[in-house]
Amino acid sequence: MKEYQHDFWIPVISVAIWLPIVFGVLVLATGNDKNAPLARILALVGSVLGFLVTLPLYTGFDITTSNMQFVEMHN
């Protein structure tokens, strides 16, 4: 049986989950409408980074196997 292991230098799944949460909190922390341009910039940066982080998941997915892929294991 062939093992599928993807060695990324960052934990892609965790970053893909936490990045939108962090940027969402940052957008909320901008406050009221006076800081709307900053909130828009933070939302755009968070969205683009979230998309870029998930690209390796899309491009590295192997449709020929039913094995687990992109598994993160921590001590």
PyMOL commands that place a pseudoatom at each C-alpha (Angstrom):
pseudoatom trace, name=CA, resn=MET, resi=1, chain=A, elem=C, hetatm=0, pos=[0.000, 0.000, 0.000]
pseudoatom trace, name=CA, resn=LYS, resi=2, chain=A, elem=C, hetatm=0, pos=[1.381, 3.381, -0.980]
pseudoatom trace, name=CA, resn=GLU, resi=3, chain=A, elem=C, hetatm=0, pos=[1.573, 6.068, 1.708]
pseudoatom trace, name=CA, resn=TYR, resi=4, chain=A, elem=C, hetatm=0, pos=[0.649, 9.604, 0.717]
pseudoatom trace, name=CA, resn=GLN, resi=5, chain=A, elem=C, hetatm=0, pos=[2.490, 12.248, 2.661]
pseudoatom trace, name=CA, resn=HIS, resi=6, chain=A, elem=C, hetatm=0, pos=[2.602, 15.927, 1.857]
pseudoatom trace, name=CA, resn=ASP, resi=7, chain=A, elem=C, hetatm=0, pos=[5.465, 17.760, 3.507]
pseudoatom trace, name=CA, resn=PHE, resi=8, chain=A, elem=C, hetatm=0, pos=[4.554, 21.410, 3.696]
pseudoatom trace, name=CA, resn=TRP, resi=9, chain=A, elem=C, hetatm=0, pos=[6.647, 23.852, 5.668]
pseudoatom trace, name=CA, resn=ILE, resi=10, chain=A, elem=C, hetatm=0, pos=[3.499, 25.164, 7.347]
pseudoatom trace, name=CA, resn=PRO, resi=11, chain=A, elem=C, hetatm=0, pos=[0.504, 23.291, 8.787]
pseudoatom trace, name=CA, resn=VAL, resi=12, chain=A, elem=C, hetatm=0, pos=[-1.752, 24.100, 5.832]
pseudoatom trace, name=CA, resn=ILE, resi=13, chain=A, elem=C, hetatm=0, pos=[-5.013, 22.830, 7.298]
pseudoatom trace, name=CA, resn=SER, resi=14, chain=A, elem=C, hetatm=0, pos=[-4.587, 24.729, 10.562]
pseudoatom trace, name=CA, resn=VAL, resi=15, chain=A, elem=C, hetatm=0, pos=[-3.593, 27.923, 8.778]
pseudoatom trace, name=CA, resn=ALA, resi=16, chain=A, elem=C, hetatm=0, pos=[-6.538, 27.599, 6.387]
pseudoatom trace, name=CA, resn=ILE, resi=17, chain=A, elem=C, hetatm=0, pos=[-8.865, 27.378, 9.388]
pseudoatom trace, name=CA, resn=TRP, resi=18, chain=A, elem=C, hetatm=0, pos=[-7.316, 30.028, 11.635]
pseudoatom trace, name=CA, resn=LEU, resi=19, chain=A, elem=C, hetatm=0, pos=[-6.377, 32.687, 9.083]
pseudoatom trace, name=CA, resn=PRO, resi=20, chain=A, elem=C, hetatm=0, pos=[-9.980, 33.802, 8.355]
pseudoatom trace, name=CA, resn=ILE, resi=21, chain=A, elem=C, hetatm=0, pos=[-10.763, 33.746, 12.067]
pseudoatom trace, name=CA, resn=VAL, resi=22, chain=A, elem=C, hetatm=0, pos=[-7.787, 35.969, 12.916]
pseudoatom trace, name=CA, resn=PHE, resi=23, chain=A, elem=C, hetatm=0, pos=[-8.521, 38.430, 10.128]
pseudoatom trace, name=CA, resn=GLY, resi=24, chain=A, elem=C, hetatm=0, pos=[-12.206, 38.453, 11.056]
pseudoatom trace, name=CA, resn=VAL, resi=25, chain=A, elem=C, hetatm=0, pos=[-11.289, 39.437, 14.609]
pseudoatom trace, name=CA, resn=LEU, resi=26, chain=A, elem=C, hetatm=0, pos=[-8.949, 42.120, 13.241]
pseudoatom trace, name=CA, resn=VAL, resi=27, chain=A, elem=C, hetatm=0, pos=[-11.755, 43.515, 11.080]
pseudoatom trace, name=CA, resn=LEU, resi=28, chain=A, elem=C, hetatm=0, pos=[-14.051, 43.565, 14.106]
pseudoatom trace, name=CA, resn=ALA, resi=29, chain=A, elem=C, hetatm=0, pos=[-11.337, 45.297, 16.129]
pseudoatom trace, name=CA, resn=THR, resi=30, chain=A, elem=C, hetatm=0, pos=[-11.182, 48.204, 13.652]
pseudoatom trace, name=CA, resn=GLY, resi=31, chain=A, elem=C, hetatm=0, pos=[-14.289, 49.544, 15.324]
pseudoatom trace, name=CA, resn=ASN, resi=32, chain=A, elem=C, hetatm=0, pos=[-16.862, 51.856, 13.832]
pseudoatom trace, name=CA, resn=ASP, resi=33, chain=A, elem=C, hetatm=0, pos=[-17.373, 53.318, 10.355]
pseudoatom trace, name=CA, resn=LYS, resi=34, chain=A, elem=C, hetatm=0, pos=[-14.490, 55.775, 10.697]
pseudoatom trace, name=CA, resn=ASN, resi=35, chain=A, elem=C, hetatm=0, pos=[-12.107, 52.907, 10.055]
pseudoatom trace, name=CA, resn=ALA, resi=36, chain=A, elem=C, hetatm=0, pos=[-14.038, 51.364, 7.160]
pseudoatom trace, name=CA, resn=PRO, resi=37, chain=A, elem=C, hetatm=0, pos=[-11.135, 51.685, 4.664]
pseudoatom trace, name=CA, resn=LEU, resi=38, chain=A, elem=C, hetatm=0, pos=[-8.836, 49.825, 7.071]
pseudoatom trace, name=CA, resn=ALA, resi=39, chain=A, elem=C, hetatm=0, pos=[-11.477, 47.139, 7.622]
pseudoatom trace, name=CA, resn=ARG, resi=40, chain=A, elem=C, hetatm=0, pos=[-11.848, 46.692, 3.858]
pseudoatom trace, name=CA, resn=ILE, resi=41, chain=A, elem=C, hetatm=0, pos=[-8.093, 46.358, 3.394]
pseudoatom trace, name=CA, resn=LEU, resi=42, chain=A, elem=C, hetatm=0, pos=[-7.826, 43.827, 6.219]
pseudoatom trace, name=CA, resn=ALA, resi=43, chain=A, elem=C, hetatm=0, pos=[-10.734, 41.837, 4.777]
pseudoatom trace, name=CA, resn=LEU, resi=44, chain=A, elem=C, hetatm=0, pos=[-9.139, 41.823, 1.331]
pseudoatom trace, name=CA, resn=VAL, resi=45, chain=A, elem=C, hetatm=0, pos=[-5.728, 40.777, 2.667]
pseudoatom trace, name=CA, resn=GLY, resi=46, chain=A, elem=C, hetatm=0, pos=[-7.302, 38.031, 4.774]
pseudoatom trace, name=CA, resn=SER, resi=47, chain=A, elem=C, hetatm=0, pos=[-9.315, 36.743, 1.832]
pseudoatom trace, name=CA, resn=VAL, resi=48, chain=A, elem=C, hetatm=0, pos=[-6.352, 36.680, -0.542]
pseudoatom trace, name=CA, resn=LEU, resi=49, chain=A, elem=C, hetatm=0, pos=[-4.099, 34.998, 2.029]
pseudoatom trace, name=CA, resn=GLY, resi=50, chain=A, elem=C, hetatm=0, pos=[-6.807, 32.446, 2.806]
pseudoatom trace, name=CA, resn=PHE, resi=51, chain=A, elem=C, hetatm=0, pos=[-7.100, 31.636, -0.884]
pseudoatom trace, name=CA, resn=LEU, resi=52, chain=A, elem=C, hetatm=0, pos=[-3.332, 31.354, -1.360]
pseudoatom trace, name=CA, resn=VAL, resi=53, chain=A, elem=C, hetatm=0, pos=[-2.949, 29.043, 1.624]
pseudoatom trace, name=CA, resn=THR, resi=54, chain=A, elem=C, hetatm=0, pos=[-5.536, 26.618, 0.240]
pseudoatom trace, name=CA, resn=LEU, resi=55, chain=A, elem=C, hetatm=0, pos=[-4.040, 26.396, -3.249]
pseudoatom trace, name=CA, resn=PRO, resi=56, chain=A, elem=C, hetatm=0, pos=[-1.634, 23.571, -2.263]
pseudoatom trace, name=CA, resn=LEU, resi=57, chain=A, elem=C, hetatm=0, pos=[-4.610, 21.605, -0.970]
pseudoatom trace, name=CA, resn=TYR, resi=58, chain=A, elem=C, hetatm=0, pos=[-6.351, 21.889, -4.317]
pseudoatom trace, name=CA, resn=THR, resi=59, chain=A, elem=C, hetatm=0, pos=[-3.305, 21.250, -6.483]
pseudoatom trace, name=CA, resn=GLY, resi=60, chain=A, elem=C, hetatm=0, pos=[-1.899, 18.447, -4.325]
pseudoatom trace, name=CA, resn=PHE, resi=61, chain=A, elem=C, hetatm=0, pos=[-5.094, 16.449, -3.906]
pseudoatom trace, name=CA, resn=ASP, resi=62, chain=A, elem=C, hetatm=0, pos=[-4.899, 12.951, -5.359]
pseudoatom trace, name=CA, resn=ILE, resi=63, chain=A, elem=C, hetatm=0, pos=[-8.274, 11.769, -6.660]
pseudoatom trace, name=CA, resn=THR, resi=64, chain=A, elem=C, hetatm=0, pos=[-6.980, 8.245, -7.336]
pseudoatom trace, name=CA, resn=THR, resi=65, chain=A, elem=C, hetatm=0, pos=[-6.806, 7.264, -3.673]
pseudoatom trace, name=CA, resn=SER, resi=66, chain=A, elem=C, hetatm=0, pos=[-9.250, 6.874, -0.825]
pseudoatom trace, name=CA, resn=ASN, resi=67, chain=A, elem=C, hetatm=0, pos=[-6.508, 7.319, 1.775]
pseudoatom trace, name=CA, resn=MET, resi=68, chain=A, elem=C, hetatm=0, pos=[-6.451, 10.281, 4.108]
pseudoatom trace, name=CA, resn=GLN, resi=69, chain=A, elem=C, hetatm=0, pos=[-4.599, 13.237, 2.635]
pseudoatom trace, name=CA, resn=PHE, resi=70, chain=A, elem=C, hetatm=0, pos=[-3.141, 16.387, 4.220]
pseudoatom trace, name=CA, resn=VAL, resi=71, chain=A, elem=C, hetatm=0, pos=[-3.178, 14.904, 7.719]
pseudoatom trace, name=CA, resn=GLU, resi=72, chain=A, elem=C, hetatm=0, pos=[-1.577, 16.991, 10.449]
pseudoatom trace, name=CA, resn=MET, resi=73, chain=A, elem=C, hetatm=0, pos=[-0.067, 15.096, 13.354]
pseudoatom trace, name=CA, resn=HIS, resi=74, chain=A, elem=C, hetatm=0, pos=[1.103, 16.863, 16.503]
pseudoatom trace, name=CA, resn=ASN, resi=75, chain=A, elem=C, hetatm=0, pos=[2.723, 15.626, 19.691]
for i in range(1, 75): cmd.bond("trace and resi %d" % i, "trace and resi %d" % (i + 1))
show_as sticks, trace
zoom trace
